[in-house]
Amino acid sequence: MRTIVKYVLLDLLRNRIIIVYTLILAVLAVSVLGLDSNPAKGLLSLLNVSLLFVPIITILFATIYFFNSIEFTELLLSQPIKRQSVLLAEYTGVAFSLSAAYMIGIGLPLLFLVSGTESLMMVVTGVLLTLIFSSLALLIFVKSKDKTKGIGIAIVTALFFSLLFDGLLIAFIYSFSEYPIDKAVLGIIAFNPIDLARVLMLLQLDVAVLMGYSGALFKKFLGSATGSIFSLACMCLWAVIPLILSVRIFRKKDL
Amino acid sequence: MISIKQLTKTFGKFKALDDVTLNMEEGQAISLLGPNGSGKTTIIKSILGLVIPEKGQITINGHLVKQDWSYRSSIGYMPQIGRYPDNMSIGQVLKMIKELRKDHQSYDEELIHGFGLDRIADKKMRNLSGGTRQKVSACLAFLFSPDIYILDEPTAGLDPVSSELLKEKMTRERAAGKLILITSHVLSDLEGIASHIIYLQDGKLMFHRSVEELQASTGEVRLNRMIAHVIKTELPQARQAS
């Protein structure tokens, strides 16, 4: 498995899209942080930018990569190697190179401009989101039969979590505003990794009240520390569960 | 060496393989023939464990394909379409496969030199023509001198010189007692190599005979005339379908 990871990385770290992605993130980070004299505000803008870009780019790139390397996967599987190791090695390669792009693009400017626990948390959330959406891409890859369909599902998934989910949540909150639904809303947020990432970051920045309903709820019910641990744990589950499911499905998949 | 028993595989409603039973022995060069969609690739992929059949079993050198993946060390596979990571060079692909197979220390690099791939080892896979990629696939299949070769349309994209080189290599390997399983639409390419013919149609095994037997029963010398003769006289329903 280690050999495959090594060579997948060798290929991906020279991939043009990964390099361009890193550069775009770096330009965004430097310009957003440079614009605002208040580092907390800068971080907030940067958070919004990464919550928008990271999920969709990660899921699209990973899905396309997995589909494009089907023939290569077949070749690897014709060698005496376990199916599981091939799949996990490819996941590791993709997730690692996208995370590295984020760490360099966002992490390096943060280190120089606004170092501190908030910046560290920012990098952690970005990397977690990358792991989660690569893992969802892997699940889409093992579940769908052809590439076009897979890419379609990937786009819909990313849009669902970044746009549609919040809309539905607001509709839910409005229509049940007469009832005590605070805890239910907390539970629902756990079903959206992007919201979890937002909450995690905002609790760190101590501007939770600024971010509206869900942030205030988290603060009120869980407090900063418990709230952070809760969202971190949920995010880890979001990365691990799709990965386990993918490995299970892949064991029985016809290539 | 390879024994297939009552293998059945369906893709949705489509029956790709229907109760196929086959035995293949060492020293044979078996040509897998049949119209498009007759189940040739599905058989190959089932042997490699890439496709998981519903019914039936495949044993390779006594190992059940379902249970244990280590049997694949005795198979060299050359796929129909070889696609490799874009940014890897030929040399890196070869090196990677060698590193994956730590059980082997000696390599059969005859084809690498024959095709001249060692001289363009720095070229990126992205920039290679289809034929050159096919040469890389062929080299990988022969690299560890396995007991069984599975070659899916090996000569389809190759130039005449390389194609001859590959055919000579196959003949030598067969003489060394290896089992070679080839699918090809170009019957003239199999002339002098194939010792047995397996004909599939709609997922069913139509016949499995040795070339001598076919020669005797049809009175033809050339491979494509023999096959045509058998299809005309013995398999009227096959002729309609194709």
Chai-1 contact restraints between the chains, C-beta under 6 A:
chainA,res_idxA,chainB,res_idxB,connection_type,confidence,min_distance_angstrom,max_distance_angstrom,comment,restraint_id
A,T3,B,E99,contact,1.0,0.0,6.0,A-B,restraint_1
A,T3,B,L100,contact,1.0,0.0,6.0,A-B,restraint_2
A,Y7,B,M96,contact,1.0,0.0,6.0,A-B,restraint_3
A,D11,B,P85,contact,1.0,0.0,6.0,A-B,restraint_4
A,D11,B,N87,contact,1.0,0.0,6.0,A-B,restraint_5
A,D11,B,M88,contact,1.0,0.0,6.0,A-B,restraint_6
A,R14,B,N87,contact,1.0,0.0,6.0,A-B,restraint_7
A,E71,B,I81,contact,1.0,0.0,6.0,A-B,restraint_8
A,E71,B,R83,contact,1.0,0.0,6.0,A-B,restraint_9
A,F72,B,Y84,contact,1.0,0.0,6.0,A-B,restraint_10
A,E74,B,L50,contact,1.0,0.0,6.0,A-B,restraint_11
A,L77,B,L50,contact,1.0,0.0,6.0,A-B,restraint_12
A,S78,B,L48,contact,1.0,0.0,6.0,A-B,restraint_13
A,S78,B,Y77,contact,1.0,0.0,6.0,A-B,restraint_14
A,Q79,B,L100,contact,1.0,0.0,6.0,A-B,restraint_15
A,P80,B,W69,contact,1.0,0.0,6.0,A-B,restraint_16
A,P80,B,S70,contact,1.0,0.0,6.0,A-B,restraint_17
A,P80,B,R72,contact,1.0,0.0,6.0,A-B,restraint_18
A,P80,B,S73,contact,1.0,0.0,6.0,A-B,restraint_19
A,K82,B,W69,contact,1.0,0.0,6.0,A-B,restraint_20
A,K252,B,I52,contact,1.0,0.0,6.0,A-B,restraint_21
A,D254,B,V51,contact,1.0,0.0,6.0,A-B,restraint_22
A,L255,B,L50,contact,1.0,0.0,6.0,A-B,restraint_23
